[in-house]
Amino acid sequence: MLILAIDTSWKHGSLALARGDGRSFELLETASLTGGAFSAELVPQIAAALARRNLHKQEIDGFAAVSGPGSFTGLRVGLAAIKGLAEVLKKPIAAVSALEALALASGATGRVFAALDAQRGEVFLGEYDVHSETLQATSLQQESLLTREVFLAALAARAIIVTADASIAALAQPSGATLLQIERPGAEAIARIGLRKILAGETVAADALDANYVRRSDAEIFSKPGS
């Protein structure tokens, strides 16, 4: 399958072309997207990536896109482009959470908590069960938008915290929680996850694709007995 993946959820965007199946994955092309210029760059960069491989858009078998959480404007631009292409080409879309991608990129297994700076004194937090056999299959428990105070109060009970943001790492460091700071996954990682989702039938129709901005929860995740 030929997969086109994009991430426009934060200030540094990217896209990737990849080919693979259930046993193999080959990255064909990657390209960076300039923050604040996604609407001007995205479609031309997709066309250029296809041209460099002598491919036509009709050869794309599926799409993978970060659906959130992240920049309101960036997500709108990226998802609108993917929706338009998928609708015209009648191809499946895999929606990928930026938090899920972060949890998987860490290489950690078991219960993994991925955290990103949501600005304005808030934190995006995703809770996942990551299967040790594949380092790919995940079971979403919850994604939340928390104040930093609630996030800090929860850290002592968290087994593994993964973040790509220095501000979150600095916030969590004094807590004593197990902390993994890694680079934020790019479109290559989104393509890998998207391919798996498409092969598993975990897709969304173009008219149903929407951004997931992650609404504030009541933090029940942190009050579960034994958590």
C-alpha positions, -999 to +999 in steps of 0.1 A: +000+000+000+011+035-008+004+058+022+005+096+024+008+108+060+008+144+073+012+161+107+001+198+109-008+196+146+020+219+158+045+246+147+068+222+128+047+202+103+058+173+081+045+149+054+057+114+044+051+090+015+056+053+025+049+019+011+042-012+031+020-041+042+016-062+073+052-074+072+073-045+058+075-007+057+095+015+033+098+053+037+099+068+003+098+106+009+096+131+037+093+168+037+091+195+063+063+221+064+068+256+077+047+267+107+023+294+098+025+285+061+007+251+060-021+263+038+004+275+012+029+247+014+009+215+020-006+207-014+025+218-034+047+197-011+025+167-016+027+171-054+064+175-053+069+144-031+048+123-056+067+138-086+101+129-071+090+093-071+072+094-104+039+087-087+005+100-093-021+108-067-044+081-080-018+056-069-022+065-032-040+037-014-046+054+019-041+085+041-029+090+076-033+123+094-028+136+129-062+146+141-051+162+173-046+175+199-027+206+188-030+238+168-066+247+159-055+263+126-029+237+117-053+208+123-080+225+102-057+231+073-042+196+073-074+177+078-092+197+051-065+188+026-067+151+035-105+151+034-105+166-001-080+142-015-096+111+001-131+121-010-119+126-046-098+094-047-123+073-026-094+061-003-095+053+034-082+076+061-065+067+094-068+093+121-038+093+144-035+110+178-003+130+184-004+115+219-007+080+206+023+085+183+043+099+212+035+069+234+045+044+207+077+063+197+090+060+233+095+023+230+079+019+264+054-009+271+026-015+295+007+015+308+022+046+291+012+082+297+021+107+269+021+144+277+024+175+256+024+212+265-011+226+257+000+262+265-019+285+289-008+265+319-024+232+306-012+198+296-025+173+271-023+138+286-030+105+269-032+071+287-024+040+267-018+003+271+011-005+247+015-042+239+050-055+245+049-080+216+047-055+188+053-020+202+025-010+179-009-021+191-023+003+216-055+004+236-066+040+244-078+045+280-083+083+280-070+116+266-075+147+288-067+184+290-055+191+325-043+221+344-006+218+354-017+216+390-038+185+383-011+170+362+015+175+389-008+160+415-011+128+394+026+122+386+035+102+417+010+075+406+021+074+370+043+045+359+058+061+328+055+096+315+066+104+279+070+139+266+086+158+237+084+191+255+112+204+277+087+225+297+067+194+306+099+174+314+111+202+337+077+203+353+076+166+359+113+161+369+109+169+407+080+145+411+102+114+409+080+098+382+097+077+355+102+103+328+112+097+291+119+128+270+121+121+233+119+139+200+083+146+188+074+119+162+071+132+126+051+121+096+072+089+092+058+076+125+023+087+115+026+067+083+037+036+102+007+039+126-016+048+098-007+018+077-013-005+107-047+011+113-058+009+076-048-028+074-068-034+105-098-016+091-095+012+117-104+040+093-127+070+090-147+083+060-137+117+046-170+133+056-166+120+092-129+131+097-127+158+123-101+173+146-098+161+181-089+191+203-093+171+235-118+186+259-112+191+296-120+160+317-131+159+353-097+141+360-114+109+371-085+091+355-064+101+386-089+091+412-094+055+402-086+030+430-051+016+426-041+041+399 
